Amino acid sequence: DTDELLISDAGTLKRIDYSYIKSTPSATLLATATASQDDQIDFTSSIDNTYTKYRIDLNNVVPGSDGASLYMRFFQGGSLDTGSVYDYFYFKTQANTTTTEVAQGVNQAQMILVDTVDSLLEGGIYGSITVFDPSNTSTNTHMTHRLVDQRNGDNSNAEFGHGRIEETAAVDGFRLYFRSGNIYQGTFKLYGLS
C-alpha cells in the first residue's frame, strides 16, 4: 500500500500511492469442500457478522443416486435446524420443453433447490447460492439460487428460486445434501461478499 508508481502526465513525472489504484476484491474465499461420496457438505465456520452476504459456488456436483433432489438446511447456534421452519420456491425449465414449472413448500424440514438430477458424470450441478444477512437476529435469513443441471438422460435443466428460514435466530452454518444417496463428487466454495 505504501509503494508508489511513477506516471507521466504530458512529460511530467508524478507519483501515486498504490493504495489509491489497487482493486478491492468483492468476494473473499473462506472455505473449499471437495465431495467424494460424502453424505453432506457442511460450512460451519467463518459465517458471522463479518459479511452481510455469503455465496456458495457449486461445480460439477453429482449425486450418487439417479433422480436425487438437492436440499439445503441452516445451522443456528452450532446446531442443524431440522424443524418445519423452511419456506422455498423455485422455477425450473428444461431445454427440450417450453413449459416452466414451479415448485414450492411452506413450513418444510428443508429447502429444495433442485429435483430429479441425473447421476451421470457428464451432467452435474453448476451455479451459486447466495445467503443474505445470516447474523441478523431481527430478520429471517433468506437465500436465492441459480443452478443448472441435467435430468432424464440428456436434458439440460435450470432452476432459480428463493428460500428462507422462518426464524430470527442467527444462522451460523449451511448444509447441502441430496434427498437420497450421497454426493458422489463436486466442489463447493464458500465466499464472503463485501
Salt bridges, closest charged atoms under 4 A:
ASP1 OD1 - LYS22 NZ 2.88
GLU4 OE1 - ARG15 NH1 3.17
ASP9 OD2 - LYS14 NZ 2.63
ASP42 OD1 - ARG175 NE 2.66
ASP57 OD1 - ARG55 NE 2.84
ASP87 OD2 - ARG164 NH2 2.82
GLU101 OE1 - LYS92 NZ 3.59
ASP115 OD2 - LYS92 NZ 2.51
ASP115 OD1 - ARG151 NH1 3.77
GLU166 OE1 - ARG164 NH2 3.62
